Amino acid sequence: MKLRSRQQQCPAPTKLRFCGTCCREELSLIDGRDAATPSEMFEVCLEVLEKAAVSCVTTANIAVFRPQTPGTNDGPRVWNNQLIRYAGYAQPDSDKVLGDPAEAEFTELVMKEFGWQPPNGTPGRWDILPLLLQAEPDKPPQLFEIPSQYVVRVPIRHPTNERISALGLQWYAVPAVSCLELSVGGLTYTAAPFNGWYADTEIVRNLTDTNRLNLCPEIAACLGLETKNDTTMWRDRAIVEANVAVMHSFREAGMGMVDHHTLMRNFYNWWHREKRTRGYSPGNWKWIITPVSPTANISCYLHLNKMTEYTVKPGYWYAPGWRKYWKALKGPDSAAAPAHAKPDMKSMLSTTLTAKLQAVNADKLQIVLAFATVTGNTQQFAEAIAKVTEHAGTAQVRCKGGTGHIMWGLNTDSDTMPEIQACGHSAA
């Protein structure tokens, strides 16, 4: 492989929602501006992964392809969100996904439109997605399988709980983001994948978030926790033990990782240095503060919420993304990118309520919805219910005070209309 690395540092870009911004000066540049074909782009992407793996994920690298011509929409593109990501297979006749639900739509795209098949012929939870690379926006992208030697997998094992270790969990060691554009020197680099190293909580969220692998119930079962009642704090305990397992596993594998306490201290100190040196340091608090034990460092928790988010260049921001690339490639009249069907909850609610109410009394049905609210949320809920029941009759929305429960029901003046009650609080 032709080496393209340069020793000089890349201009330090700002990512306002990334606490690793404090390490941006350490980026090592891989010059891919002469890559004219998807195959040559693939070589550069592999070099990013190789340099990260060889260093045991202790170096930060960025590959920069040729920039976009000013005033046009050209420029090379990496369609993937990250260079390495697990596939997600939507299961037929179910809302479940085998693998990573975040990649279910992209997995369907590469399978249906580009002919990709799971590595072993059968879908698995830990299948690595191929790279979809596009050198020119008017030419279709090409698919590339990542050789196994470029993918460092870390088995997730718990230091004291064998049942968690037996779950067979894993995660890849190199986080290489490829869904961002780089703006520097008046130019936009539409493809600029870069790698850093994981914070422990990033992988923990990937494993436990309900919209990702949602493994909290499985981990809680390994811990023997009662999961029927949230007051047992079983989710919190499962997340903490998942954190312990992830940190232990990366240390055992010798791969770079930073714990969230150290990361927050480093970012907090860097933020203050930036304020003293430049007089400003933009950022987004809710993206930067750690999701696990955020108040463990109360100074970070309280002081960083004064951050203001605004654009600073050089900087990263999200590229249009593969859905828009696909739509542009297929033309303005093409159907939307493939996606597993999502239920229309409003339509389902309207159909269900209408059918039940019409079964009670379809002759000039009058509905009264009474609510009590402090913040206004329950008023919005009541108005939404009135909207979806308009086919069954005339609905009246009435406020019954500023506190307490809400109660809504059919007009009880008619003996044929049973009272229906629903209790809830108006929560902020």
Secondary structure, DSSP 8 states (H G I E B T S, - for coil): ----EEEEE----B-TT-GGGGGGGGEEEEEETT--SHHHHHHHHHHHHHHHHHTTS--EEEEEE----TTS--S-EE-SSBSS-B-EEE-TTSS-EEE-GGGHHHHHHHHHTT----TTSS--TT-B--EEEESSTTS--EEE---GGG--EEE---SS-HHHHTT--EEES--EE-SEEEEETTEEES---EE--EEHHHHHHHHH-TTTT--HHHHHHHHT---S-GGG-HHHHHHHHHHHHHHHHHHHHT--EE-HHHHHHHHHHHHHHHHHHHS-----HHHHS-SSSGGGSHHHHHHGGG------SSEEEE---HHHHHHHHH-TTS----------HHHHHHHHHHHHHHHH--SSEEEEEEE--SSSHHHHHHHHHHHHTTTTEEEEEEE--SSS--EEEE-TTSTTS-----------
